[in-house]
Amino acid sequence: MSIEAFYIILTGALVAASSALLGSFLVLRRMAMLGDAISHAVLPGIVIAFLISGHRESLSLLIGAAASGLVATFLIELLHRKARLQEDASIGISFTWLFAIGVLLISAYTGQVDLDQECVLYGEIAYVPLDQISFGGLWTGPRPLLISGALFLLTLIYILVSFKGLKLLSFNEDHAKSLGIRTQLWHFSFMAMVSLVTVLAFEIVGAILIVALLVVPAATAFLWTRSLLPMLILAVVLGIAASAGGYYLALGLNGSIAGAMVTVAGVFLAVTVLVKVVVRRTA
């Protein structure tokens, strides 16, 4: 294995692992489309950041995307808890409205600039080895790998600290409230964490593909077990396996690496469903 392949697989595995940990709770809480909502809702933030800064430097665009993702999170909660809309309806309204605003801003103010929907919605993990960063000449490595590694550690620490609160929130919110647990605090912290992972990861694997990494490994693990801890571990393992398998599938097909990773994750889900159907019929 070349060092470039190692960087790509490791970066994909770290992003997939972070996504699987949070995605497991999204699946349990029936909020699987939240990642999709945030990934589309970041568009107006990116455009506004570009209009203010005047350039496409990654940091300013990421700050704009993060701000827009948080706006989407609070808008979803406002519609759900204050307006009493169902959560899925709140998600659908929020992300389509914000995405439409982003498209409108692009068409109205960036017509003469190379900034379009595709350049902010699709990442390419194959470029990971090319984006190098150096620390005082002591170490040089890919910036996306450093980001994904930090993101995974942050996600892991968050899950360990918040495990009890998230578990009660996911399975029985009313019981959690009766125990005096501040469910809204855990809910907003979780939503903020999902927003952070989605925004930082979409530059690496693409905003649309990060949605699949949030949902597919977690959904596959959910079909195998109803116990939370085994589900989290299995989802992470499936995400890592999809990253490694996807790289070699893309290599063989000479296609998109990120797309191949999600394809392999989809194959895992399809095989799981097939096995479940066969077992159910023979039982």
C-alpha positions in Angstrom: 0.0 0.0 0.0 1.3 3.4 -1.0 1.5 6.3 1.5 -1.1 8.2 -0.6 -3.5 5.2 -0.4 -2.9 5.0 3.4 -3.7 8.7 3.8 -7.0 8.4 1.8 -8.2 5.2 3.6 -7.3 6.5 7.1 -9.0 9.9 6.4 -12.1 8.1 5.1 -12.1 5.7 8.1 -11.9 8.6 10.6 -14.7 10.5 9.0 -16.8 7.4 8.7 -16.2 6.5 12.4 -17.2 10.0 13.6 -20.3 9.8 11.4 -21.2 6.3 12.6 -21.1 7.3 16.3 -23.4 10.2 15.8 -25.4 8.5 13.1 -26.4 5.7 15.5 -28.2 8.2 17.7 -29.7 9.9 14.7 -31.2 6.5 13.6 -32.4 5.7 17.0 -34.1 9.1 17.3 -35.6 8.9 13.8 -33.7 12.0 12.7 -31.6 10.3 10.0 -32.2 13.2 7.5 -30.8 15.8 9.9 -27.3 15.5 8.2 -28.9 16.0 4.8 -30.7 19.1 6.2 -27.5 20.6 7.6 -25.4 19.7 4.5 -27.8 21.7 2.3 -28.5 24.4 4.8 -24.8 25.5 4.8 -25.0 26.9 1.3 -26.2 30.4 2.3 -23.5 30.7 5.0 -20.8 29.8 2.4 -22.1 32.3 -0.1 -22.4 35.1 2.5 -18.9 34.3 3.8 -17.6 34.5 0.3 -19.3 37.8 -0.4 -17.9 39.3 2.8 -14.3 38.0 2.5 -14.1 38.3 -1.3 -12.3 35.0 -1.8 -12.7 31.2 -1.5 -10.2 30.6 1.3 -11.3 27.5 3.2 -11.4 28.9 6.7 -13.8 31.7 6.0 -16.1 29.4 4.0 -16.1 26.9 6.8 -16.9 29.6 9.4 -19.9 30.7 7.2 -21.0 27.1 6.8 -20.8 26.4 10.5 -22.8 29.5 11.3 -25.4 28.5 8.7 -25.5 24.9 10.1 -26.3 26.2 13.6 -29.0 28.5 12.2 -30.6 25.4 10.6 -30.4 23.5 13.9 -32.1 26.3 15.8 -34.7 26.8 13.1 -35.6 23.1 13.1 -36.0 23.3 16.9 -38.1 26.5 16.7 -40.5 24.9 14.2 -40.7 21.6 16.1 -41.0 22.8 19.7 -42.6 26.2 19.3 -44.7 25.8 16.2 -45.6 22.2 17.1 -44.6 20.9 13.7 -43.5 17.3 13.4 -39.7 16.9 13.4 -39.4 15.5 9.9 -41.5 18.4 8.6 -39.4 20.9 10.5 -36.2 19.4 9.0 -37.7 19.4 5.4 -38.9 23.1 5.7 -35.6 24.3 7.2 -33.1 22.8 4.8 -35.1 23.5 1.6 -35.7 27.1 2.6 -32.1 27.8 3.6 -30.8 25.9 0.5 -33.1 28.0 -1.7 -31.7 31.2 -0.2 -28.2 30.0 -1.0 -29.1 29.3 -4.6 -30.8 32.7 -4.9 -27.7 34.4 -3.5 -25.4 32.5 -5.9 -27.6 33.4 -8.9 -28.0 37.1 -7.8 -24.5 38.0 -6.6 -21.9 35.6 -7.8 -22.7 35.3 -11.5 -19.2 36.4 -12.6 -17.4 34.3 -10.1 -16.5 30.6 -10.1 -18.7 29.7 -7.1 -21.6 27.4 -7.8 -23.6 24.7 -6.1 -21.3 21.9 -7.1 -18.1 23.4 -5.8 -19.6 23.7 -2.3 -21.6 20.5 -2.2 -19.0 17.9 -3.4 -15.7 17.1 -1.9 -13.1 14.8 -3.3 -11.2 12.5 -0.9 -8.7 11.6 -3.6 -7.1 15.0 -3.1 -6.3 14.3 0.5 -2.5 13.6 -0.1 -2.1 16.8 -2.0 -3.3 19.1 0.8 -0.2 19.1 3.0 0.5 21.0 6.1 3.7 21.5 8.0 4.4 22.2 11.7 7.7 23.9 12.1 9.3 21.4 9.7 8.9 18.7 12.3 6.0 16.9 10.7 4.3 17.2 7.4 1.0 15.5 6.5 -2.4 16.0 4.9 -4.5 18.7 6.4 -7.8 16.7 5.9 -6.2 13.8 7.8 -5.4 16.1 10.7 -9.0 17.6 10.7 -10.6 14.2 10.5 -8.4 12.8 13.3 -9.2 15.8 15.6 -12.9 15.4 14.7 -12.9 11.8 15.6 -11.3 12.4 18.9 -13.7 15.2 19.7 -16.7 13.0 18.7 -15.4 10.1 20.8 -14.9 12.3 23.9 -18.4 13.8 23.4 -20.0 10.3 23.2 -18.2 9.1 26.3 -19.1 12.2 28.3 -22.7 12.3 27.0 -23.4 8.6 26.7 -26.0 8.3 29.6 -27.8 11.5 28.6 -28.0 10.6 24.9 -29.1 7.0 25.7 -32.0 8.2 27.8 -32.9 10.9 25.3 -32.9 8.4 22.4 -35.0 5.7 24.1 -37.3 7.5 26.5 -37.2 11.3 26.6 -40.2 11.5 29.1 -38.4 9.1 31.5 -35.3 11.3 31.2 -37.3 14.4 32.1 -38.8 12.6 35.1 -35.3 11.9 36.4 -34.5 15.6 36.3 -32.1 15.3 33.3 -31.9 18.5 31.2 -33.0 16.9 28.0 -32.9 20.2 26.0 -29.2 20.7 26.9 -28.3 17.2 25.7 -30.4 17.7 22.6 -28.9 21.0 21.6 -25.4 19.8 22.3 -26.0 16.7 20.1 -27.5 18.8 17.3 -24.4 21.1 17.5 -22.1 18.2 17.3 -23.8 16.7 14.3 -23.6 20.2 12.6 -19.9 20.4 13.4 -19.1 17.0 12.0 -21.2 17.5 8.9 -19.7 20.9 8.1 -16.1 19.9 8.7 -16.4 16.6 6.9 -18.2 17.8 3.8 -15.0 19.5 2.6 -13.3 16.1 2.7 -15.9 13.6 1.4 -18.6 16.0 0.1 -21.8 17.3 1.7 -24.0 14.8 0.1 -21.8 11.7 0.8 -21.4 12.6 4.4 -25.2 12.1 4.8 -24.7 8.5 3.7 -21.9 7.9 6.1 -24.1 9.3 8.9 -27.0 7.0 8.1 -26.0 3.8 6.3 -23.4 2.2 8.7 -25.6 3.1 11.7 -28.8 1.7 10.0 -27.0 -1.5 9.1 -25.8 -1.9 12.7 -29.3 -1.3 13.9 -30.6 -4.2 11.9 -28.1 -6.5 13.6 -28.5 -5.4 17.2 -30.8 -3.4 19.5 -28.2 -2.9 22.2 -26.7 0.5 22.0 -23.0 -0.2 22.8 -22.7 -3.1 20.3 -24.5 -1.0 17.8 -22.0 1.9 18.1 -19.1 -0.5 17.8 -20.5 -2.3 14.8 -21.4 1.0 13.1 -17.9 2.2 13.4 -16.4 -1.1 12.2 -18.8 -1.0 9.1 -17.8 2.6 8.4 -14.1 1.7 8.5 -14.6 -1.4 6.3 -16.6 0.7 3.8 -13.8 3.2 3.6 -11.1 0.6 3.0 -13.3 -1.5 0.6 -14.5 1.6 -1.2 -10.9 2.8 -2.0 -10.0 -0.5 -3.7 -13.3 -0.6 -5.5 -12.7 2.9 -6.9 -9.2 1.8 -7.8 -10.5 -1.1 -9.7 -13.2 0.9 -11.5 -11.2 4.1 -11.8 -14.1 6.0 -10.3 -14.9 8.3 -7.4 -13.4 7.1 -4.2 -16.0 8.8 -1.9 -18.8 7.4 -4.1 -17.3 3.9 -3.9 -17.0 4.1 -0.1 -20.7 4.8 0.2 -21.5 2.1 -2.4 -19.7 -0.5 -0.3 -21.6 0.7 2.8 -24.8 0.3 0.7 -23.7 -3.3 -0.2 -23.3 -4.1 3.5 -26.8 -2.8 4.2 -28.2 -4.8 1.2 -26.6 -8.0 2.4 -27.9 -7.4 5.9 -31.4 -7.0 4.7 -31.1 -10.1 2.5 -29.8 -12.2 5.4 -32.6 -10.9 7.6 -35.2 -11.8 5.0 -33.8 -15.3 4.5 -33.5 -16.0 8.3 -37.1 -14.8 8.8 -38.4 -17.1 6.1 -36.6 -20.1 7.3 -37.4 -19.6 11.0 
